[in-house]
Amino acid sequence: MSPADRALVDRFCEMLAAEAGAARNTLLAYRRDLEAAGDALSDIGTASPEDLGRLGAAWAELAPATVARRAAALRRFYGFLLDDGLRPDDPSAALPRPITQRPLPRILDEGEVERLFREAELRAQSDEFLAVRNLALLELLYGSGLRATELVSLPRQAMRREQPFMIIKGKGGKERLVPISSRAQDSVRRWLTFVPTDSPWLFPSGKSHLSRVRLFQIIRQMAGLAGIATDRVSPHVLRHAFATHLLGGGADLRVLQALLGHADIATTQIYTHVDSGRLVQLVNSRHPLSDRTR
């Protein structure tokens, strides 16, 4: 990427951070996609519609979801350049628009979750500090549906006595209330006895907090100990399980959206496809005409 393009991308990311409140990981993702586009274009800042039209062939071997993401990043980038008067036109109409089908989230069934907890609780009975920590991590992931980044960066005082919820700062710095079950509260209080009083983090590690990569490794290790295939389990899979099992228990979709911190309910609606059987049953049992016979 040329110095001129890099300067434009820097300005674009500054705008996303200042005006849209984009999180660090979001900014990194935009930057990666724009840099990847720069590999296929000689100059992304001044690229013509014809240049963008050739990206479909250049990206032919990429997954449709990857092409769609990169094209979306470029569309927003060119919209920014036009709005700020950095170029007179928006060439993004020429970008490829692959047809993508959003994959259904991987989840664990309730029996597998029970096995995971049974193993974690058994190991935590030893009072070994890592086992106690791992149970607290598991309780918050599945019990509150936190994102991995939200969980590992929780401050030490995230859980307050006599309050059955936490205030979570999610994507874009947006705050939401997340309920915390009594069993999760017990696990966290137990873990707090091991956390240094001068630590600002609930899950400290070295000079900072536990990393997302380490959390991923811990969850997979716990799955293996519970006899569950490790490639089927991750922090995000537990978040998906939280959402799907709540929906299966009768949770309202709007409530689920608030709990998960989704800005758009369309993101939450993916769980209606995962649990479509329950929705059919709900219509058959709750619809006012369900008891009428033809």
C-alpha positions in Angstrom: 0.0 0.0 0.0 1.3 3.4 -1.0 2.0 6.1 1.6 -0.9 8.1 0.2 -3.3 5.2 0.6 -2.0 4.4 4.1 -2.7 8.1 5.1 -6.3 7.8 3.8 -6.8 4.5 5.7 -5.5 6.2 8.8 -7.9 9.0 8.5 -10.8 6.6 7.8 -10.0 4.6 10.9 -9.8 7.8 13.0 -13.3 8.7 11.7 -14.6 5.3 12.7 -13.2 5.6 16.2 -14.3 9.1 16.8 -17.7 9.2 15.1 -18.9 5.6 15.1 -17.2 4.6 18.4 -15.7 1.5 16.6 -13.8 -0.9 18.9 -10.1 -1.6 18.4 -10.8 -5.1 16.9 -13.3 -3.5 14.4 -10.7 -1.0 13.3 -8.1 -3.7 12.9 -10.5 -5.7 10.8 -11.2 -2.7 8.5 -7.5 -2.0 8.2 -6.8 -5.6 7.2 -9.5 -5.7 4.6 -8.4 -2.4 3.1 -4.8 -3.5 3.0 -5.8 -6.7 1.3 -7.7 -4.7 -1.3 -4.6 -2.6 -1.8 -2.7 -5.8 -2.8 -5.2 -6.2 -5.7 -5.3 -2.5 -6.7 -2.4 -0.3 -7.5 -4.1 2.6 -5.7 -7.3 2.2 -3.6 -7.7 6.0 -3.0 -8.0 6.8 -6.7 -9.2 3.5 -8.1 -11.8 3.8 -10.9 -15.0 1.8 -11.3 -13.2 -0.3 -13.9 -10.4 -1.1 -11.4 -13.0 -2.2 -8.9 -14.9 -4.2 -11.4 -11.8 -6.4 -11.9 -11.7 -7.3 -8.2 -14.3 -10.1 -8.8 -11.8 -12.0 -10.9 -8.9 -11.2 -8.6 -10.8 -12.5 -5.6 -12.4 -15.5 -7.4 -10.7 -18.1 -5.2 -11.8 -16.4 -1.9 -14.8 -17.5 0.1 -18.0 -15.4 -0.8 -18.2 -14.2 2.8 -14.6 -12.8 2.6 -15.3 -11.1 -0.7 -18.5 -9.6 0.7 -16.6 -8.3 3.8 -13.9 -6.7 1.8 -16.3 -5.1 -0.6 -18.3 -3.7 2.4 -15.1 -2.2 3.9 -14.3 -0.5 0.5 -17.9 0.8 0.2 -17.7 2.5 3.6 -14.2 3.7 2.8 -15.3 5.4 -0.5 -18.4 6.8 1.2 -16.0 8.5 3.7 -13.7 9.8 0.9 -16.7 11.3 -0.9 -18.2 12.9 2.3 -14.9 14.4 3.3 -14.3 15.8 -0.2 -11.2 13.6 -0.7 -12.5 12.4 -4.1 -15.3 13.7 -6.3 -17.1 10.4 -6.8 -18.0 7.1 -5.2 -17.0 4.2 -7.5 -18.2 1.4 -5.1 -21.2 0.5 -7.2 -18.7 -1.5 -9.4 -17.6 -3.7 -6.4 -18.5 -7.4 -6.6 -21.6 -8.4 -4.7 -21.4 -12.2 -4.0 -24.4 -14.0 -2.8 -23.7 -15.2 0.7 -25.6 -17.4 3.1 -25.0 -16.8 6.7 -23.9 -20.1 8.3 -25.8 -21.3 11.3 -23.9 -21.0 14.5 -22.3 -24.1 16.0 -23.7 -24.9 19.4 -23.6 -27.6 22.1 -26.8 -29.3 23.2 -27.9 -29.0 26.8 -26.5 -32.5 27.7 -23.0 -31.5 26.5 -23.1 -28.3 28.5 -24.1 -30.3 31.6 -21.1 -32.6 31.0 -18.8 -29.5 30.6 -20.1 -28.0 33.9 -20.0 -31.3 35.8 -16.3 -31.8 34.9 -15.5 -28.2 35.8 -17.3 -28.3 39.1 -15.7 -31.6 40.0 -12.2 -30.1 39.4 -13.0 -26.9 41.3 -13.8 -28.9 44.4 -10.1 -29.3 44.9 -9.8 -25.5 45.5 -6.9 -25.4 43.1 -6.9 -21.8 41.9 -6.9 -22.5 38.1 -9.8 -24.9 38.4 -11.7 -22.3 40.4 -10.9 -19.6 37.8 -12.0 -21.9 34.9 -15.3 -22.6 36.5 -15.9 -18.8 36.9 -15.0 -18.3 33.3 -17.4 -21.0 32.2 -20.2 -19.7 34.3 -20.0 -16.2 32.8 -19.6 -17.4 29.3 -22.6 -19.7 29.3 -24.6 -18.1 32.1 -24.4 -14.5 30.8 -23.6 -14.9 27.1 -20.5 -12.6 27.2 -18.2 -12.1 24.3 -14.7 -13.4 24.8 -13.3 -9.8 24.8 -15.9 -8.6 27.3 -15.2 -11.5 29.6 -11.4 -11.4 29.8 -11.4 -7.6 30.2 -13.9 -7.5 33.1 -12.7 -5.2 35.9 -12.3 -6.7 39.3 -15.3 -4.8 40.6 -17.6 -5.8 37.7 -19.8 -7.8 40.0 -21.2 -5.8 42.9 -22.7 -7.3 46.0 -26.5 -7.6 46.1 -26.8 -6.7 42.4 -27.9 -9.6 40.1 -26.4 -8.0 37.0 -23.2 -6.5 35.6 -22.7 -3.4 33.4 -20.8 -4.6 30.4 -19.0 -2.3 27.9 -19.4 -4.1 24.6 -18.7 -3.3 20.9 -18.2 0.4 20.2 -18.1 1.2 23.9 -21.8 0.6 24.2 -22.9 -0.4 27.7 -25.6 -2.9 28.6 -27.0 -4.7 31.6 -26.2 -8.4 31.8 -27.9 -10.6 34.4 -25.6 -12.9 36.4 -27.1 -16.0 38.0 -26.7 -16.8 41.7 -24.5 -19.8 40.9 -22.3 -17.6 38.6 -22.1 -15.0 41.5 -21.0 -17.8 43.9 -18.3 -19.0 41.4 -17.0 -15.4 40.9 -16.9 -14.6 44.6 -15.0 -17.8 45.2 -12.5 -16.9 42.4 -12.1 -13.4 43.9 -10.4 -14.9 47.0 -7.5 -15.8 44.7 -7.4 -12.4 42.8 -4.7 -10.0 44.2 -6.5 -7.0 45.8 -4.4 -4.6 43.8 -5.4 -6.1 40.5 -7.7 -4.0 38.3 -8.9 -7.1 36.4 -11.2 -9.9 37.4 -9.1 -12.4 35.4 -5.5 -11.0 35.6 -2.6 -12.5 33.7 0.9 -11.1 33.9 0.8 -7.3 33.7 -2.7 -7.2 32.0 -5.7 -9.5 31.8 -6.2 -12.9 30.4 -6.0 -12.9 26.6 -8.7 -14.0 24.2 -6.3 -16.6 22.8 -5.7 -18.1 26.2 -9.4 -18.1 27.0 -9.9 -20.1 23.8 -7.3 -22.6 24.8 -8.7 -23.0 28.3 -12.3 -23.6 27.0 -11.0 -26.2 24.5 -9.0 -27.9 27.2 -12.0 -28.1 29.5 -14.1 -29.6 26.6 -11.5 -32.3 26.1 -11.5 -33.2 29.8 -15.3 -33.5 29.6 -15.0 -35.9 26.6 -16.3 -33.4 24.0 -14.5 -32.9 20.7 -12.4 -29.8 21.2 -12.9 -28.6 17.6 -16.6 -28.1 18.4 -16.0 -25.8 21.4 -14.9 -22.2 21.8 -16.0 -19.2 23.8 -18.2 -18.1 21.0 -19.9 -21.5 20.8 -20.8 -21.2 24.4 -22.3 -17.7 23.7 -24.3 -19.3 20.9 -25.5 -22.1 23.3 -26.6 -19.5 25.8 -28.7 -17.7 23.2 -30.2 -20.9 21.6 -31.0 -22.5 25.0 -32.7 -19.3 26.2 -34.7 -19.0 23.0 -35.7 -22.7 23.5 -36.8 -21.9 27.0 -39.2 -19.2 25.7 -37.1 -16.0 25.8 -38.3 -13.1 23.7 -36.2 -12.3 20.7 -35.9 -8.6 21.7 -34.8 -9.6 25.2 -32.2 -11.9 23.7 -31.0 -9.0 21.4 -30.5 -6.8 24.5 -28.7 -9.6 26.5 -26.3 -10.3 23.6 -25.7 -6.6 22.8 -26.7 -6.9 19.2 -27.2 -3.5 17.5 -29.4 -5.0 14.9 -32.1 -7.7 15.6 -31.3 -9.2 12.2 -28.1 -10.6 13.9 -30.2 -12.1 16.7 -32.6 -13.7 14.3 -30.1 -16.3 13.2 -31.1 -18.2 16.4 -34.6 -18.6 15.1 -33.2 -20.8 12.3 -31.2 -22.9 14.9 -34.3 -23.5 17.0 -37.0 -23.5 14.3 -38.6 -26.6 15.7 -39.5 -24.8 18.9 -40.9 -21.8 17.0 -43.3 -24.1 15.1 -44.3 -25.7 18.3 -44.9 -22.3 19.8 -47.2 -21.2 17.0 -49.1 -24.4 17.2 -49.6 -24.2 21.0 -50.1 -20.4 21.5 -51.9 -19.2 18.4 -55.5 -18.2 19.2 -56.8 -20.4 16.3 -54.6 -23.4 17.2 -57.5 -25.3 18.8 -60.0 -24.8 16.0 -60.7 -27.8 13.9 -61.5 -27.6 10.2 
